[in-house]
Structure formats: C-alpha cells, structure tokens
C-alpha cells in the first residue's frame, strides 16, 4: 500500500527531466521554423523603404507645388530616418495620421535593419528641396543598405523623379 502511494505521488509531483527536455527541443524546432518562414530578406526591406521614400518625395513635391512654398525631405543618416519639413523647418503633418511626417527605420513598425548610408543633394546637403513650383533645387542620391543588400535611389534634377539601382 505504501508503494502505491509513493508511485502515485511521483506521478502527481510533475514531469521528468527527459519529458521537459523533449518539450524544450520541440519548442526550439518550431520557433526556428517560424523564424525562417517569417524572415524577410534585405532586398524586401529595401523595397519597402524605397516605397516609403518615393511616397514622401512625391507628396513633398505635390505640397510644394500646391501651396507655392518650398518643401524638403530631410534625411538623417545617423538615426536612419527622414522627415518632411516646410520652408521654416517645421515638420509637415502626415496626411493619414496628422502626426509629423517622419519615417524612422529603427521603429518596430518600419522595415527593420534599413540604414540610410548617405543622402547627397549637393549644396543642400542631406535635404531634397522642392521650390515653390514643385521643382527640385538639385538632383542627388540616397544610399540604403539592409542585410548586406544595398540600393541607390537617384533623384532627377529636372523632374524630381526617383530611379533605383
């Protein structure tokens, strides 16, 4: 009778070390599979970042033209972000969120691991400026990198159109 009680207590006390190791191994394998399946390549991150930059450039150009005031897309290569500002330097509102139109590639809801390596617009430095008619003050390039992949966005000096390579 005491042996039965001892066996029952052992069964009720918990799991064996072997059972725990098997469960941990299964969890590890499943999380590894999920991580690979949900992984996004560096090229895909760059595609998403390029779409956001194209959208910002087109919106800045349209705002400059419609409001007859200069608008700039200012790139921050240290913090991997860009923002839209008016001729006074004040950030413009995002048309959807009404918050400041700023995209930071370090935020969790943005393409991760995208780095703004450089933004060169001649005398304007890191700012792509559209004049009061919506024409770019100068052309230039934006260099991005994500997971070993890189991309160069070129802004046409005459039209402000972006091309990528």
Residue pairs with C-beta under 8 A, 6 or more apart in sequence:
15 23
40 111
41 147
41 149
42 113
42 145
42 146
42 147
42 148
42 149
43 146
43 149
44 111
45 111
45 112
45 113
45 114
45 146
45 147
45 149
46 111
46 114
46 144
46 145
46 146
46 149
46 150
46 151
48 111
48 114
49 105
49 110
49 111
49 114
49 144
49 146
50 144
50 151
50 153
50 162
50 164
52 103
52 110
52 111
53 73
53 82
53 103
53 142
53 153
53 162
54 162
56 73
56 82
56 84
56 101
56 103
57 73
57 128
57 155
57 160
57 162
59 84
59 95
59 101
60 71
60 72
60 73
60 84
60 92
60 128
60 130
61 71
61 130
61 134
61 136
61 160
62 134
63 71
63 84
63 92
64 70
64 71
64 130
64 131
64 132
64 133
64 134
65 130
65 133
65 134
66 134
68 132
68 133
69 86
69 87
69 132
70 86
70 87
70 129
70 130
70 131
70 132
71 84
71 85
71 86
71 87
71 92
71 129
71 130
72 84
72 85
72 86
72 124
72 127
72 128
72 129
72 130
73 82
73 83
73 84
73 127
73 128
74 82
74 83
74 84
74 85
74 126
74 127
74 128
75 81
75 82
75 116
75 119
75 126
75 127
75 128
75 142
76 82
76 83
76 116
76 126
77 116
77 117
77 118
77 119
77 126
79 104
79 106
80 104
80 105
80 106
80 114
80 115
80 116
81 102
81 103
81 104
81 105
81 106
81 116
82 102
82 103
82 116
82 119
83 91
83 100
83 101
83 102
83 103
84 91
84 92
84 101
84 102
85 91
85 92
86 92
91 100
91 101
91 102
92 100
92 101
93 99
93 100
93 101
94 100
94 101
103 110
104 110
105 111
105 112
105 113
105 114
105 115
105 116
111 146
113 146
113 147
114 144
114 145
114 146
115 144
115 145
115 146
116 142
116 143
116 144
117 143
117 144
117 145
117 150
118 141
118 142
118 143
119 126
119 127
119 128
119 140
119 141
119 142
119 143
120 126
120 140
120 141
121 127
121 128
121 129
121 137
121 138
121 139
121 140
121 155
122 138
122 139
122 140
123 138
124 137
124 138
124 140
128 136
128 140
128 155
128 160
129 136
129 137
129 138
130 136
130 137
130 160
131 137
134 160
135 158
135 160
136 155
136 156
136 157
136 158
136 159
136 160
138 157
139 154
139 155
139 156
139 157
139 158
140 154
140 155
141 152
141 153
141 154
141 155
142 152
142 153
142 155
143 150
143 151
143 152
143 153
144 150
144 151
144 152
144 153
145 151
151 164
151 165
152 164
152 165
153 162
153 163
153 164
154 162
154 163
154 164
154 165
155 161
155 162
156 162
156 163
